[in-house]
């Protein structure tokens, strides 16, 4: 065995060892990568589900708050409440929020009267006692509970009801079924043996998909792995762990997340076997590639050994071999060319002539500087000098210009040699333009795949800025009302779908992606079928290795449902705010608003040293009207007085219904004399006001008491008390008159 053979064998062993090492490292990396992808997916899904459950509870809480407000409004305006009004409100909220299974109000003993007559009693339950002990405005969430009304398992949300004196009056309850939550979980694909569950703060099972038992008997139990208990104890808000699930014994990689500030946890698990199967498939492919590389190396080495052995045929064949090598050079697949130290062509292969588009006779008179399109002439000279001086091979990439002006990417393998006894540079050029395009396409495909894996159900789109071609995913097409993604698509078509009011802003946002790298926007679109929808979109710029912008990639999602929910909540909040501060009969502010407003005005008056006056108005003989003509007639008179006062007050004044037939006006920056004049003007105006009662005009008179700070008091209580005493003096004086603090003093002296 000669020295060349020994070196060749050692080199083969080294290459095989290197390939095996790289294959082993790639296999380990593949396994870890699939594990990280599985963990990332569980974490993303747990975050999505946490937001969904939190929003569902928030919807239920909004409904409960509204029911509490309706109950309280009934107490304050009618000294009682209307069960039919509350039942109608419950039915309306259930229609608007189908996620809730039921909405009820209980009495103070926990009794619920259903519409068909059935009486349910929750008074003895621990959950009802928790609501009884809760603070005002506190939301209470139950452990997993089986509904007395439907027999279904689920969660009960509760808020405390109070009487006007603050004592416990019952509870507002909303039920969320485990079956609804499980149906939402079932829509998410976690592969074979994946699982999603929702557990309470004590880790009792509320909902799960798939169910651990056919009849759902696991709901309400707290059978969990020790790993989950330890993880939540160490990291209560969010975390991950790997363990066999206690309910079915399947090992999973799990991610959990606490639902907002509620005593709930969402747990998402992907079967360990699922991601390991994917890793094994990748490793099988890697093993095949490594085996192919080893076989190719051995084959190439055998061929090299045979070529080396043929070198010893004898000196007689040397000339013939030289000419044969020249012919091989001429016909080599790579672009072979030999340069002298100045860069002039000495010999060239036909393939290099084809690569540059020149005839052989033309190239033999050309210099490398004439086709080099990337390096400057001085840089070319420096590199050639370096190759000749170091006598070693050099591999690099550059760009060549063809005779027709096209620019091609090439890889050059250059080495210093002797040619006809003179120093020269042997260059082997390979056109890698298509190869680089493939590599760039693969990199873009990988980027798309990564974006798709993160986006899940979100529609994807992309634009090749070089060709102007655009692509989109099938879900993207459906969002815009198309049956599939086979039709033409472009940024112009996208902007045509955007409603005209939003189009300019969206176009400006897309233009900014070149400078900002990433952009996001929300807009309304008109689908192909003419339906208007809301979308949320993101765009991202993709650059090549040279830093040039080549692609735009992005996502789009239909957010119409969430937008409509926002609008409904805003309307509901506005209605609740109106109910909270307005008297429903007269439209004036109620007693609650008066107390807060008068306190603020008195505080400002003390700081700014200005007077505040109040006028307490009482309708004369109102009880007689109610007793003789009925409450409807009384309501007509109350409404007429309320409308009159609304027309007479200034922007800075506040008119309130104080209670029954009494009204109170708060007049900032008004002294006693001005207030007395205002009160008498109101008295005279109301005396001229005719109210139609049962088709007949009826005239109204009032008595009024006036009090002003600081003489009559510096607190809301003292000022109203003084005005009340003045009103009493007006009634003692025969009604249909106005009195102030001086009248009180005269009355006491008399």
KABEL-V49604 format. One record per residue. RES is the residue in one small letter. D_LAST is the distance of its C-alpha to the last C-alpha in Angstrom with 1 decimal. Layout:
# KABEL-V49604
RES_D_LAST, RES_D_LAST
This chain:
# KABEL-V49604
x_142.1, x_141.9, x_139.1, x_137.5, x_137.2, x_135.6, x_133.1, x_132.4, x_131.9, x_129.6, x_127.6, x_127.2, x_126.1, x_123.5, x_122.2, x_122.0, x_120.1, x_117.7, x_117.1, x_116.5, x_114.1, x_112.2, x_112.1, x_110.8, x_108.1, x_107.1, x_107.0, x_104.6, x_102.5, x_102.4, x_101.3, x_98.5, x_97.5, x_97.1, x_95.1, x_92.7, x_92.4, x_91.5, x_88.9, x_87.5, x_87.2, x_85.4, x_83.0, x_82.3, x_81.8, x_79.6, x_77.4, x_77.3, x_76.5, x_73.8, x_72.0, x_72.4, x_71.0, x_68.1, x_67.3, x_67.6, x_65.1, x_62.8, x_62.9, x_62.0, x_59.1, x_57.8, x_58.0, x_56.2, x_53.4, x_53.0, x_52.9, x_50.2, x_48.1, x_48.5, x_47.5, x_44.4, x_43.4, x_43.7, x_41.4, x_38.7, x_38.6, x_39.3, x_38.4, x_42.1, x_45.3, x_48.1, x_51.4, x_53.2, x_51.7, x_52.8, x_56.3, x_56.7, x_55.9, x_58.4, x_61.1, x_60.4, x_60.7, x_63.9, x_65.4, x_64.5, x_65.6, x_68.8, x_69.5, x_66.8, x_68.1, x_64.7, x_60.9, x_58.6, x_55.1, x_54.9, x_52.2, x_51.1, x_54.1, x_56.6, x_57.3, x_58.5, x_58.7, x_61.6, x_61.8, x_64.7, x_62.8, x_64.3, x_62.0, x_62.7, x_61.3, x_61.3, x_58.8, x_61.5, x_63.1, x_63.0, x_62.0, x_58.9, x_57.9, x_58.4, x_56.0, x_53.4, x_53.7, x_53.7, x_51.1, x_49.1, x_51.3, x_54.5, x_57.6, x_59.7, x_63.4, x_65.4, x_68.9, x_71.5, x_70.2, x_71.7, x_69.3, x_68.4, x_68.1, x_71.4, x_73.4, x_74.0, x_73.7, x_71.4, x_68.3, x_64.7, x_61.9, x_58.4, x_54.8, x_51.8, x_49.1, x_45.6, x_42.5, x_39.2, x_38.5, x_41.8, x_43.8, x_47.3, x_47.7, x_51.4, x_53.9, x_55.3, x_59.1, x_62.0, x_65.6, x_68.6, x_71.9, x_74.9, x_77.1, x_75.3, x_75.7, x_79.4, x_80.1, x_78.8, x_80.9, x_84.0, x_83.9, x_85.0, x_88.7, x_89.5, x_93.2, x_94.9, x_92.9, x_89.9, x_86.6, x_82.8, x_80.2, x_76.4, x_75.3, x_72.1, x_71.1, x_73.0, x_76.0, x_75.7, x_77.4, x_75.1, x_77.6, x_81.2, x_84.0, x_86.6, x_85.3, x_87.0, x_87.6, x_88.0, x_85.1, x_82.8, x_82.6, x_82.3, x_78.7, x_76.3, x_79.0, x_79.1, x_82.8, x_83.5, x_86.1, x_85.7, x_86.2, x_83.0, x_81.0, x_82.4, x_81.8, x_78.1, x_77.6, x_79.1, x_77.7, x_74.6, x_73.9, x_77.4, x_81.0, x_84.4, x_87.0, x_90.3, x_90.7, x_91.8, x_88.9, x_88.1, x_87.7, x_91.1, x_93.1, x_93.6, x_93.6, x_91.4, x_90.1, x_86.3, x_83.3, x_79.7, x_76.3, x_72.8, x_70.5, x_67.8, x_65.3, x_65.9, x_67.9, x_70.8, x_74.4, x_76.8, x_80.5, x_83.3, x_87.0, x_90.3, x_93.4, x_95.6, x_98.6, x_97.3, x_97.2, x_100.4, x_102.2, x_101.3, x_102.5, x_105.7, x_106.5, x_106.1, x_108.2, x_110.9, x_111.0, x_111.2, x_114.1, x_116.0, x_115.5, x_116.7, x_119.8, x_120.6, x_120.3, x_122.7, x_125.2, x_125.2, x_125.6, x_128.6, x_130.1, x_129.8, x_131.3, x_134.2, x_134.8, x_134.6, x_137.1, x_139.4, x_139.2, x_139.9, x_142.9, x_144.3, x_144.2, x_147.3, x_149.6, x_151.6, x_152.1, x_154.1, x_151.0, x_148.9, x_149.5, x_148.8, x_145.6, x_144.4, x_144.9, x_143.1, x_140.1, x_140.1, x_140.0, x_137.2, x_135.2, x_135.8, x_134.6, x_131.8, x_128.6, x_126.6, x_126.9, x_129.6, x_130.4, x_132.1, x_131.2, x_133.1, x_131.3, x_130.3, x_128.7, x_131.5, x_132.5, x_135.7, x_135.5, x_133.1, x_132.7, x_132.5, x_129.1, x_127.7, x_129.1, x_127.3, x_124.1, x_124.1, x_125.7, x_128.7, x_132.4, x_134.3, x_136.3, x_133.1, x_131.5, x_134.7, x_134.1, x_130.4, x_128.3, x_125.3, x_123.0, x_123.6, x_121.8, x_119.4, x_115.9, x_113.6, x_115.2, x_116.1, x_119.9, x_119.4, x_117.7, x_120.6, x_123.2, x_121.3, x_121.2, x_124.9, x_125.8, x_123.8, x_125.6, x_129.0, x_128.4, x_126.9, x_129.3, x_126.7, x_125.1, x_121.8, x_119.5, x_116.8, x_115.0, x_115.1, x_115.2, x_118.3, x_118.5, x_120.9, x_123.1, x_120.7, x_117.7, x_116.1, x_114.6, x_115.6, x_114.4, x_117.4, x_118.1, x_121.0, x_123.2, x_125.2, x_127.9, x_130.6, x_134.2, x_137.6, x_138.9, x_142.5, x_142.6, x_139.6, x_136.0, x_133.7, x_130.4, x_130.4, x_127.3, x_126.2, x_123.4, x_121.4, x_119.1, x_115.7, x_113.6, x_113.3, x_112.8, x_109.9, x_108.4, x_108.7, x_107.2, x_104.3, x_103.8, x_103.8, x_101.2, x_99.1, x_99.6, x_98.6, x_95.4, x_94.7, x_95.2, x_92.9, x_90.2, x_90.7, x_90.5, x_87.2, x_85.8, x_86.5, x_85.4, x_84.6, x_86.7, x_89.2, x_90.6, x_92.9, x_94.6, x_98.0, x_97.5, x_101.3, x_102.2, x_98.9, x_99.2, x_96.0, x_95.6, x_92.8, x_92.4, x_92.2, x_88.5, x_87.8, x_89.5, x_87.4, x_84.1, x_85.2, x_86.2, x_90.0, x_92.1, x_94.0, x_94.7, x_98.1, x_96.9, x_96.8, x_93.9, x_92.9, x_89.9, x_89.9, x_89.6, x_86.8, x_84.9, x_85.6, x_83.7, x_80.6, x_78.0, x_78.1, x_74.7, x_75.8, x_79.5, x_79.4, x_77.5, x_79.9, x_82.9, x_81.6, x_80.9, x_84.5, x_85.9, x_84.2, x_86.1, x_89.1, x_87.0, x_84.6, x_87.0, x_84.3, x_81.7, x_79.2, x_77.3, x_75.3, x_75.8, x_75.7, x_79.1, x_80.5, x_83.0, x_86.3, x_84.8, x_81.9, x_79.2, x_76.8, x_76.5, x_75.1, x_77.6, x_77.6, x_80.8, x_82.4, x_85.5, x_87.8, x_90.6, x_94.0, x_96.5, x_100.2, x_101.9, x_102.2, x_98.4, x_98.7, x_96.1, x_97.9, x_95.5, x_91.9, x_90.8, x_87.4, x_85.4, x_83.0, x_80.6, x_78.6, x_74.8, x_73.5, x_72.0, x_70.1, x_68.8, x_67.6, x_65.9, x_64.1, x_62.9, x_61.7, x_59.9, x_58.2, x_57.0, x_55.8, x_53.9, x_52.3, x_51.2, x_49.9, x_47.9, x_46.3, x_45.4, x_44.0, x_41.4, x_40.8, x_38.9, x_41.8, x_39.9, x_38.1, x_40.2, x_37.2, x_37.2, x_36.2, x_33.8, x_36.7, x_37.4, x_33.7, x_33.5, x_36.6, x_35.9, x_32.4, x_33.8, x_36.6, x_34.4, x_32.1, x_35.2, x_36.7, x_33.6, x_33.6, x_37.3, x_37.1, x_33.9, x_32.4, x_28.9, x_28.4, x_25.7, x_25.1, x_23.9, x_23.1, x_23.9, x_23.7, x_25.7, x_23.9, x_25.4, x_28.1, x_28.7, x_29.5, x_32.1, x_33.7, x_33.9, x_35.3, x_37.4, x_38.2, x_38.0, x_40.4, x_38.1, x_35.2, x_37.4, x_38.3, x_34.7, x_34.1, x_37.3, x_36.4, x_33.0, x_34.9, x_37.6, x_35.2, x_33.4, x_36.9, x_37.9, x_34.9, x_34.7, x_36.7, x_39.5, x_37.4, x_34.4, x_34.3, x_33.1, x_32.8, x_32.2, x_29.6, x_30.1, x_30.3, x_28.6, x_26.7, x_28.2, x_27.5, x_28.9, x_29.8, x_30.1, x_32.1, x_32.1, x_29.0, x_26.1, x_22.4, x_23.0, x_26.2, x_24.7, x_21.8, x_24.7, x_26.8, x_24.3, x_23.7, x_27.5, x_28.0, x_25.5, x_27.5, x_30.8, x_30.2, x_29.1, x_32.6, x_34.3, x_36.2, x_37.2, x_40.3, x_39.8, x_42.9, x_44.2, x_41.2, x_38.7, x_35.1, x_32.2, x_29.5, x_25.8, x_23.8, x_20.3, x_20.3, x_18.4, x_19.8, x_20.3, x_22.8, x_24.8, x_24.9, x_21.3, x_19.9, x_22.9, x_26.7, x_27.7, x_27.8, x_25.9, x_23.0, x_22.9, x_23.0, x_20.4, x_18.0, x_19.1, x_18.6, x_15.0, x_14.6, x_16.7, x_14.5, x_11.6, x_14.4, x_15.4, x_12.1, x_12.3, x_15.7, x_18.1, x_20.7, x_18.5, x_18.1, x_15.2, x_15.7, x_14.3, x_12.3, x_10.3, x_9.8, x_8.6, x_6.0, x_5.0, x_5.4, x_3.8, x_0.0
